Amino acid sequence: MKKKKARMSQGAHAGSKPEDCCALCRLSDDDPAMFGEKVTLKEEKLSVHYFCLLTSCGVYQRGEEDEGVFGFLLEDIRQEIRRSARLTCSCCKKKGACVGCNVRSCRKMFHFPCGRKSKYISQFTGLFPSYCPDHSPTQSLCVSSDLSLPQSCSICLDSIEPVLSYSILKCPSCHSSWFHRDCVQRQAHSAGLFFFRCTLCNNKETFQEEMQRMGIYIPERDASWELEENAYSELLEVYMHCDALTCLCTHGRTHSAKTGWFEVIRCRLCGSRGTHRRCSELKLDTRDWACSDCTQATDGKASLVASPQGGQRRSLLSKRHLSPIHSPLSCRRPSLPVGSGSPEEMLQALGPRLRPLCVQVEVDGDQALCAGVELVRRPDFDPTHALTVRFKGGQQTTFPSSLQGSDAARKYFLKLLVQQIQDSVVFEGPDGSKNLALDSQALRDDLYFDVGCLLALCLVHGGPPVGFFSPALYQCLFNYPANRPLAAAHMTPDTHFSRLVGRMAEAESLDALREVMAESWEFLELAGCNRPISSLQQREALLEDLVGFTMITRMQLPLQRFREGLQTLGVFDQVQLFPSAFCAVFCEAAGRLSAQTLAHVFTVKFSEQEERLSRETPVLGYWRHFLLECEVGRSSISLQDLLRFSTGAEDLLATAALLSPPSISFLHPPQGEGNGAKRKRGGGRREVLADEGLFPQRDPGSRRLLLPVSSTYRAFKSSMEQAVSHHAHLLPTHS
């Protein structure tokens, strides 16, 4: 069977005239990315688009690449023109339709450009099939991933409507990269087969396969920037010029001898300055030289090898020019699979960056914040080192010598640290909904950076969720929800600025508003908003500008340093990838009981035997689904009952104080009762035999919950409800 084959794209094509129309689609458009290369044969008075040839139903490549038009013989092209001249386009109702829907029962024919406008899809692979909108392939939203829908195209960055359609496509791998169809087609045309990949997750194989399925043409060639002649030739040029104030070489500044006094040697730091040895009074054997610019930039040491940690860290102005974290890991984006799980699992995935080396933190009494700040200000501080904690003073009663340096001491320190950070001078507002505060002493001490660094350390080293950010602070840091203006309600209550804005918002008349503005002229002048107001309709814009100044403009430096602190161990980058998933970690209080938070309280311990492991894996899914049903009220018990039954604690804060975290194991049926396999009986009313009588058990001493290994979710739910209800005295006791 004759098949078409996509040609290897060449760098040039025959000259074309804009007024010449394609013999198949009747259009003169010359857009290689959208219609393929347009080829005009002057002798034959014939012009065709490459895509029109590939998608036509009645023409095949019977020649070699250099024959006819990319292997399409001229006699075959003319025969296709005659065949399509009798067919009517279902879009424009004109003759010459050469492309048809690949579904046999569908009779729709169309021109290729008309099909693009009418949402027809042509696949440039295999037999090059085309489909009408009724039979076109579609993409589905990944409902299982807890990702926020993007608001902008990841290629052109223009806003998009986050609804999958013909015009809006998404990456099948990360589900976070959404883009316009035209944008991804032009990207594919520019990048070629070897460089075309997702702009966010960098996936190549799955991404290319999905884009071809959705009708994106990927040329089989190198990237366009690689085909440009001598595109990188300047990288091969070596700087050869004497930049000394007075050049003593008789042959001029550009002369460089192979050796000797008048050999040009380059700056070993920047490589963009040079000098003759004689012109800078260097020794004859000097090879190591630094220009004056680099010498000044390195305080006369002419070395970039020295670590910035050795400098005076407390100077804010000098720190702003240095890397905020003294480790290359801080600015490297984590290479995690997108959609890799819950926020806790994604933070745990940053754990392998931690080294086995330990750094000891000594806490005097309960002064966790002081100990943490002292830690990150050490000249040799490395965030990848594991933490060991020792308490001195009053806390020795809580943590005796046997527990000093233990995992329990570390978790208790991190819990204290988060609580004291919330109450520090860098935050203001009610508990559980804090905004950044502007504190001049904290700026001078660079405490915003230190606090951001400590919060990142807490999250990666297994500490509790932050849980006290206000939604406004989270939006200022991570732009989530995206592009949503802040309102007066987001301001910190009971502050001077919030009271002024509140009075303006409550003004009932234009005169009352002007009176408040007159009293607040200093605030308006400082915010750059001291402008005349002619109607109450202009008040909303004024209030929005004032809120933006109060929470963003005047807080630029604290926000910047706080973000740089959160960059530690890649935490900030990870949150930016999944802002909706991490919102609960930063904004919702840790004491709030939900299915997700309760699930993360327990450590799951599977059996080592493969046979048992295969039966335990679905039970873990039953457990998570059961938590969701308890949360939404589809079960006879509540999450509070379940927490009390499994851990004996009344709330999540109490579980965080436990020295040994709760765990989940599995309770298998006794030997001889089978594996809990399904057996139908009497019209399907009873499905499970071995599951009956198998109930969850708890071990208060070891804080272990044994889940019954049931073969169906219905049996699992029934046994859980009976056991927990009995424990909570919700059901009468059966003798």
N, C-alpha and C positions, 0 to 999 in steps of 0.2 A: 504494500500500500504506500502510495506517495505521501510523504509528510513534509510539512514546512519545517524549516529550522531557522532559528534566530541567528542572524549573521553576526560575526565578530565585528563590532563597530569600528570604523576606520576614523582617522583623525580629520579627513577632509572629504568633501563630496563635490560633485559637479556643480558648477555655477548655476544659480537659479534667478529668475526674474520674478518680482513680486506680482506682476500682472498675470503671469501664467497660472492657470487653474489646474488643480489635480484632476486627472481624467476620471477618477472614480468618485470623488466626493464633491467635485465642482467648486472647491474653495481654493483661494490663493494664499491662505495663511501659511506662513513659514515659521513654525515654532517646533523645533526638534524635540523638546521635552514633552509636548502634548500630542503632536501628530507624527513624530518621527522625522527623519531627514527627508526633505523634499528634493527630489532629483528631477532635473529638466534635461531632456535629450533634444538639443536644438535641431539636429538633422531629422529626427522623427517627429518633431513638434509635439512632444509628449512630456507631461509633468505628472508625477505621482508622489504621494506620501508613503513613507515606508510602512507606517501602521495600517494604512488602508490596504496595502498589499498583504500584510501578515494576516489581517482579520477577514479578508474577502473569502467567501465560501467556495469559489470556483477556480482559484488559481493556486498553483503550487510551485515550489522552487525545484525546477527540473535541471537547472544549469549549475555551473560552478559559480563561486563568489564573484568572479570578474566577468561573468556573462550577463548580458541584459541589465536588469536593475537588481543588484544584490542577489543574483541567481534566479530571478524571475525573468523568463524569456519573453521577448517582445510579442511574439505571436500569442503566447498564453495571456499576456496582459490585455491585448486587443480583443481576444476572445471573451475575457471576463467583462470588458467594457460593453461588448455587444450583449452579453447575457444579462448584465445588470440594467441595461437601458430599458428593459421591459418591466422591471420591478419598481414598485412605488415605496418610498420611504414612509414608514408609519409615523414619523415625527414631523417632517416638513411637507409630506404629501407630494413630493416631487419624484421624478423618475431617477434611476441610477443607483438604487439601493443595492449594495453588494455584500452587506453583512447581515447575517440572520441569527436568530436565537437558536442556541444549540439543543433546546428541548424539542423533540420531534413533533409533538402535538401543537407546538406554538408556531404560528405562521408569520410572525413579525419580522420585517426586513427594515434596514435603516442604513444611512450613511454613517461612517465612523464618527465624524465630528458631531453629527446630530445625536448620535447615541451618547456621547459624552455630556451633551447639554441635557439630555432626557434621562440621565442616571442609568444608562446601559453599562454593563461591565464586560470588557474583553480581557481575557487572560492570555498573557504572552508566554505560554509554556505548553508543552505537549502538542496538541492539534490546534492550538490557538482558538479555543471556543469563545463564543460571546453569549451573553444572556440579557434578556429584557428585565425590567424592574420586577416583574412578577416572579421570575425564576432566578434572580441574581443571588449570589452568596452574600451572607450578612455576618456581622460580628455581634457577639453577645456580651453584655456587661458581666464582669466577674463578681458575682454576688457574694462570694465567700471572703473576698479580701476587704479588710477594713481600711480602705483608702479613700481619701477625699477626692471628689471629682475635680479634674483640672479646669481652670477658667481661661487658659491661654494655650495657644498652639506652641508646642515645644520646639518648633523650627523657626517660625516667623515671629513668635511671641505676641501676636495679636490675639484679642479675646475670641473665644469660641463658645458656642452653646454646648455644654457637656452632654450631648445626646448623640449616640452612635447613629450614623446615617450614611448615605452615599458620600456625602461631602466631608464627614468627620470619621477618621479612622483612629485606631489605637494600637499600641504595641501588644502582641499576645503574650509577651514574657513578663513585663513589669506592670502592665495595666495602668501605669501612671503617665506614660507619654502619649498624649493625644495630639492630633495634627490635622490640618486641612489636607484633602486629597491632592490638590494642586501643589501644595508645599512638599509633600513627601514624594510626588512624582518628579518635581524639579530637583529635589535632593538626590533621588536615585539616578537621574540623568547626569548630575554633576559628579557624584561619588563613584558610580560604576559598581560592578559586581564585587570588586575586591575591597571597597571601603564603605559600602552601603550598610548601615546598621542603625540600631535605635540610638537616638541622641541622648537618652538618659541612662539606660541600663547597659548599653553597648552590646546587646545581644545581636548576633549576626544570622545564624542559620535559621532559627525559628522565625525571626523577624522577616527575613527575605522570603521564606516560604509563605508566610501569611500575606505579605504585601503582593506577591505574585497571584495568590488566590483572589485577592481583592482588586485585581486589575492594574497593578502598578508594573510598568515596564522597567526592567533593570538591564541596562546594556552590558554586554560581556566584554568589558574593557577596563583599563586602569582609570583612576580618577582623572578628571579634567585637568586638575592642577599638576598632576604628574606628567601629562602629555605636553605641557608647554615647554618649548625648547629653551634650554639654559635657564630654567626657572630658579634653580638654586646655585647658579654659577658664582654669585657673590659670596657664598659661604666658603668657596675655595680660595678666595683672595686673602692674602696675608698682608697685614698692615706694614708698610715700609716707608716711613716718613720720620724725619727728625723734627721733634717739636720743641727743642731747646730754644731758649730766648735768643741765643746767638749761635748760629750754626757755623762751625769752623771748617766744614768740608768744602774744598774748592770745586767739587763736582755738583754741589747743591744738596738740598734737603732730601731728595728722593733717591740719592745714591746710597747703596749699601754694599760694602765690600764683603767678601766671604768670611774674612777674619780680620782682626786687627783693630786699630783705633776707630776706624770709620765704618765698622759693621753696625747696622741698626739693630738694637735690641729693644724688645717690646716690654711694656709693663706686664709683670707676671700676674697681676690681679685683674685688670680690665682688658688688656690686649689691644686697646684702641689708642694708645699713645706710644711713641717711640723716641729714641735718641741715639746719636752716635756716642761712643764711650768718651771720646775726646771732648765733645760739646758739653757733657755733664760732669766732666772731671772724674770719671770712673776709672777703676783699675783695668789693666789690659785683659785680665781673666774674669772680669765681672760678667755674670750671666743672670744674676738675681737683682732686678731693679724695679722700683715702683714709681709711678708718676706722682706729681704733686697732688692731684685730685684724690687719688686713692690714699695717699699718705695722710691727708687731712681727714678723710672719712674714717680712717682707722686710728685716729689720735696719735699719729706719728709712728705707729708700730708697723704699718704697712703689711698687715697680716689679717686675713679673714678667717684664719683657722681658730683663733682664740674664741672661746665660748662667751656669748654675751652675759652668761650667768655671773661672771666674775665682776661685772660692773655694779654701780650703785643702783640697785633695783628700785629704791624708793622714789627716784626722780620720775615723775609722770611723763615729762616732756621727752626724756631720753627713752623711756619704755615704749612710747608710741612708735618709735622707729625700729623696734626690735620685734622678733617673733614672740608672740604672747606666751607660748609654751615652749620650754626648752627641750623639745623632743620632736623629731620629724614625724612622729605619729599623730601629732596634734592637728596638722593641716592636711592629712591624707584622708580622702574620703573612704569610708569603710566599703570593702568589696563584698557586700551582702547580697544574696538573692532577694529581689524585690518581692514584697508580699510574703516574707519568710516567717510570719507568725505574729504573735502578740508583741506589744512593746517590751515586755519583760524578756521574751526570747530574743528579740533583736538586740537588747542591751547585753544579754548574756553572750551573744555572738561576738561582742567586742572584747569579752573576757580573754580569749586566746592571745590578745596583745599583751596581757599582763605577764611579766617575767617572774620566774620563781624567786628572784631576789626580794628580800623583805626590807622595809623601812619601818622603824619603830616610832610610834607616836605615844608620848607621855602626856597624860591628861591630869591636870592638877584639880582634884575635886570633880566638879561637873562642868568645868570650863572647856567644853568641847570646841567651841568656835575659836577661842584663843589658841588652842593646840593645833587646830586645822590651819589657821592663818599662818602660824609659825612654821608649819610643815611646808606649805606651798611657797613660802618666802625663803626657804633654805637655798643656798647657792647650788647645791648638788641635787635639788629636787627632781625626781623623775616620776611622772604619773603612771608609768607602766610597772612600777614596783608594787608588790603586794604589801598590805598594811598589817602590822601587828600592834595591838593597843595595850598599854599598861596604865592603870589608874593609880593615882597617888592620893593621899589624904582620905577624905570621907568615903570615896567610892571603893576603897579597899574592903569595906564591909560588904558591899554588894558583890564585888568581884574579888574573892580571896586569891591567894597566890596560886592555887591550883587552876584557876580560870584566867589568870592574867595571860594575855597574848593569845587567848583562844578565839574561836570564831564567834562565840557568844559575846565576848568583850568588844570585838570589832563591830558587830551589828548594833550593840547598845551605844557605842560611840557614834556611829553613823546616824542613829535615830536621834540622839541628843543634838548632833550637829545640825540636822535639818530643822529641828525645833528652834534652836538658837539663831540660825540664819533668818528664819521667819521673823524673829523679834529684833533683828539687828537694825542699825540706823539706815541701811540701804533700802529698806522697805517701809511702806506706810500703808495704812488702811486697815479694815477689819480683818480678824483672823480668818484664814481660808480664802481671802480675796485680796491679795496684796498687789500694790503697784510699786514701781521703783520710786524712791524718794531722792530728791536732789540735796545732797549733803556735801558741803565744800571740803570738810575735813576728810570724808571718805574718798573724795576725788583726789585730794593731795596724797593720801595714803594708798590710792589705787585699790580700795577695798572692793569696788564693783568687780574688778577682774578676779580678785581672790575668791569672792563668794561664788562667781560663776564657775570657777575651776573646782571649788569644793563640791558644788552640786553635781557637776559632771562625775567627779570621783565617787560620790555617794551612789549614783545610779549604776555605774559600771561595777563597783566593788560590792554590790549586793545590798545596798541600803534601801530604806523605804522610799516610796514615791514622794515627789516634792509636794504636791497636793495643795499648795497655798497661793499659786499664781492666780491673779484675776484674769478673766477672759480678755480684758483690754491689754494687759501686759503680755499675754501669750500672743495676741495678734501683733503687737508692736515688735516682738522678737522674731516670729516665724511667718507673719503675714497670713494667718489663718483665723477666721475665714478671710479669703483673699479679697483684696480691694474693697473692703467694707469700711465706710467712714466711721470714726469714733463719735460717740454722742456724749452729752453732758452726764448721762447716767453712768458712764465709764470712769468718770473722774473720782479721785479719792474723796469720800464724803468728809464734811466738816473741816475743810481746808479753806484758806483765804480765797484762792482762785475758784474753787468749786462753789463757794457761796456767792461770789460775784457773778459767775456764769448762771447760777440758779436764779438769781434775782432778775437777770436779763430775760431768762426763759419764762419767768412767771409774770413779766410785765403785761398788763392787760390792754394798754393803749400805747400809741406811739409816743405821747408825751411822757408817760411813765418810763418807757424804754430809754428815751433821750436823757431823762433825769438820772437813771442808773448809770448810763454811759458817761455822763458828765462827772459823776462821783468817782468813776473808775478810769479816768482818763490816763493815769499813769500805767495801769495794766494794759489798756488798749494801745498806748504808745509803745510799750515794751514789746507787745505782740505784733506790732505793725498793722493794727486793725482800727486805728483811730480815724474812721471815715464817716462821713455824714450818712444818716439813714433816713430815707424819705417815706418808707412804708414798713409795716410789720412783716411783709413778705420777704424783706431782705434780712430779717433777723436770723433765719435758719442758716444762711451762708455765714453770717457773722459768728454765730455760735460754733459752727463747724470749724471755722478758722481758729477761734480761741481755744477750743478743745485740742485741735491739732498742735497748736503752739505749746500748750501746757504739757501735753503728754508725749509729744514727739520732738518738736523743734528744740525746746530748751533742755530736753533729756538726751540729745544726740550723743554726747560723750559718755554718760553713764551707760546708755544702751549699747554703744559700741564696745566698751570695755567688758560689759557683762557678756555680750555675745562671744567675744574673743576668749573669755574664760570658759564658756560652755563648749568651745572648740576642743577642749581637752579630750583625748582618746577618741575623737571623732563623734562625740555626742551631738553637737549642734548640727552637723551635716546629716546625721541619721534622722534627727527630728524633722529637719527640713524635707526629707524624702517622704515622711509619713506624718504630716502634721495632725491629721484627724485622729490617728491611732494614739499618738503621744499626748493628745490634749487631756485625756483622763489622768495621765501620769503627773502632769504639771498643775492642772487646775482643780480636779476633784479631790476632795479631802479623803485621806486614806481610811478614815473611819466609816465611810459610806459603803454599805453592804450591797454588792451586786453579784450577779453570776460570774462575771469576769474576775472580780477581786477575790471572791471566795475560791474560785478554781486555782488561783495562783498562790493561795495560802499553803497548799499541799504539795509535797514532793512525791511523785509517782515512782514506785519501785516495782518493776516488772520481774517476772520469773526468768531464770536463765535457761530453762528448758524450752526448746522451740515449740513443742506441742502446747504447752501451757501459755506461752507468749502469744501464740496465734489466737487463743480463746480470750486472752485478757485485753488485747488491743481494741476489739469492738466495745468492750465494757467501758473503757475510758471514754469512748464517744457517747455511750448511754449516760454516763455520769455528767458530762458537760451539757448534754441536751436536757437532762433532768434539772440541772441548776437553772437553765433558762426558763423552763416551765414553772419552777418555783418562783422565779423573779416576776413573771408576768401573771401569776395567779392561776395557772392551769393545773396546780397540784393542791392536795389537801393540806400540805405543810408549807411553811415559809422558809426562806433562807436563814432567818434567825433561829428557827427550830433546828435546822440542819447543822448550823454552826455550833449550837449548844450541844447537840448530840455527838458530833464528831470530835470536838476539841474541849468541850466543857467551858469554853470562854463565852462571854456575853457579847463581845464586839471584836472587830479586827485589831484594834489597838491592844487588846489583851493578848491576842495571839502573837503580835509582834514582840511582846515582852517575854515570851516563852524562850527558855534557853535552848530547847530542842524543837525544831520546826515540825508541825504535823506532817504525816506521810500517809500515803494510800498504798495498800497492798490488796491482794485479791483472794477471795475465798472460793475454792473449787469444790464441786460436789464430791462426796466420798467415793472412793474407788468402788466400781461395780454398778454404779447408778448411771453409767454412761457419761457422755460428754455434753449433756444438755441438748441433744439433737432434737429438731422439730419432728413431731409426729402428729398427723391430722387425725382427729376423732370426730365422730358424730356431727357431720356438717361443719367442722372447723370451729366449734365453740370452744374447745380446749386444745391448745397447741403444745403446751410444755408439760413434760412429765418430771424430768430430773430437776427442773428449776423450783418445783414446789417445796416449801419448807426450808429454803435456803435464804437466810436473811443477813443483812449487814451486821457486822460486829465492830465494837470499838474497844480499844485498849487504852484507858486513861493514863496508865503509867508511862507508856512509850508514846502516847498521843498518836496512835496508829488507827486508821479506819480501814476495815476489811470490806471491800465491795463484793457482793455476790456475783459469781461468773454465770450470768444468765444468757440464754440463747436468743432471747428477744427483748426488745426494749419494754414491752408491756409487762413481762414478768419481772424485769429489773425494777421498773417503777412501782409495781405493786408491792414487792418485798421492801423497798426503801420506805414507802409511805407507811406500811404497817409497823415497821420497826421504829421509825422516828416518831410516829404518832403515839405509839405505846409509851415511848420514853418521855414524851412531852405531856403525857396524860390527856391527850386529845381524844383518845378512844378508851372505852372501858377495858379493864384487864380481863383477859379470858383465862379461865382456869384450865 
